[in-house]
Amino acid sequence: MATETYTLRIEEADSAEGISVDLYNADGTIDESTWIDYDDHGLAVSREGDEPPVAEREVTTDAMRLDLQIERLADAFEVRLLGDTGTLETQRVEDEKWGLERARA
């Protein structure tokens, strides 16, 4: 398989209800996508007026299969892009940096 370059983009939705994780191919088409819903993790946005951060990283690989995995840690989400031979990229989405806090009941 030929080596290809992908862009892993992590950004908050305009609605501020969660985070979109998208893997774009070189043509700009989404190859893999997943969604992190704040409600599912008991989180809410705590920042006022600030734009949420965006994480973007290019990854070059010759993997035949790609998969996005999300794991919730104590104070962050860990986003992993997996390929045929293991982890190709890992990004941390930290609650403090993204302006997230435990939702009030």
C-alpha positions as CSV (number, residue, x, y, z in Angstrom):
1,M,0.0,0.0,0.0
2,A,1.2,3.5,-0.8
3,T,2.0,5.9,2.0
4,E,-0.7,8.5,2.6
5,T,-1.0,11.6,4.7
6,Y,-4.0,12.2,6.9
7,T,-5.0,15.1,9.2
8,L,-6.4,14.3,12.6
9,R,-8.7,17.2,13.7
10,I,-10.3,17.5,17.1
11,E,-12.7,20.4,17.7
12,E,-15.7,21.4,19.7
13,A,-19.0,21.5,17.9
14,D,-20.6,24.9,17.4
15,S,-23.4,23.8,19.8
16,A,-20.8,23.2,22.6
17,E,-22.4,19.9,23.3
18,G,-19.3,17.8,22.5
19,I,-16.1,17.2,20.6
20,S,-15.8,16.0,17.0
21,V,-12.8,13.8,16.1
22,D,-12.3,13.5,12.4
23,L,-9.6,11.9,10.2
24,Y,-9.3,13.6,6.8
25,N,-7.5,12.0,3.9
26,A,-5.3,14.1,1.5
27,D,-8.4,14.9,-0.6
28,G,-10.1,16.5,2.4
29,T,-12.7,13.7,2.8
30,I,-13.4,12.3,6.2
31,D,-12.2,8.7,6.4
32,E,-13.0,8.1,10.1
33,S,-15.0,10.1,12.6
34,T,-16.3,9.9,16.1
35,W,-18.1,12.1,18.6
36,I,-17.6,12.7,22.3
37,D,-20.8,13.9,24.0
38,Y,-20.2,16.0,27.1
39,D,-23.4,14.7,28.7
40,D,-22.3,11.1,28.4
41,H,-19.3,12.0,30.7
42,G,-21.1,14.4,33.0
43,L,-19.2,17.4,31.6
44,A,-20.2,21.0,30.7
45,V,-18.4,23.9,29.2
46,S,-17.2,26.3,31.9
47,R,-15.4,29.0,29.8
48,E,-17.1,32.2,28.9
49,G,-16.6,33.8,25.5
50,D,-13.3,32.1,24.8
51,E,-13.0,30.0,21.6
52,P,-12.4,26.4,22.3
53,P,-9.0,25.0,21.3
54,V,-8.6,23.0,18.1
55,A,-6.1,20.2,17.9
56,E,-4.8,19.2,14.4
57,R,-2.0,16.9,13.5
58,E,-0.8,15.3,10.2
59,V,0.0,11.6,10.2
60,T,1.7,9.8,7.4
61,T,1.3,6.0,7.2
62,D,1.0,3.1,4.9
63,A,-1.6,1.4,7.1
64,M,-4.4,-0.5,5.4
65,R,-6.8,-0.1,8.4
66,L,-7.3,2.9,10.6
67,D,-9.4,3.3,13.7
68,L,-10.1,6.1,16.1
69,Q,-10.4,5.2,19.8
70,I,-11.4,7.5,22.7
71,E,-10.6,6.8,26.4
72,R,-11.8,8.9,29.3
73,L,-9.1,9.5,31.9
74,A,-9.5,11.3,35.2
75,D,-9.3,14.8,33.7
76,A,-8.9,14.3,30.0
77,F,-9.9,12.4,26.9
78,E,-7.2,10.4,25.2
79,V,-7.7,10.2,21.4
80,R,-5.7,7.5,19.6
81,L,-5.4,6.8,15.9
82,L,-4.6,3.1,15.5
83,G,-3.1,1.5,12.3
84,D,-2.2,-2.0,11.3
85,T,0.8,-2.1,13.6
86,G,-0.4,-0.1,16.6
87,T,-0.8,3.5,17.7
88,L,0.0,6.1,15.0
89,E,-0.9,9.2,17.0
90,T,-2.2,10.1,20.5
91,Q,-3.7,13.4,21.4
92,R,-4.9,14.5,24.9
93,V,-8.0,16.7,25.3
94,E,-7.5,18.1,28.8
95,D,-10.6,19.4,30.7
96,E,-8.8,22.5,32.0
97,K,-7.4,23.4,28.6
98,W,-10.7,22.9,26.8
99,G,-12.7,24.7,29.6
100,L,-14.7,21.7,30.8
101,E,-15.9,20.9,34.3
102,R,-18.2,18.4,36.0
103,A,-21.8,19.3,35.2
104,R,-23.9,20.5,38.1
105,A,-26.8,18.3,39.0
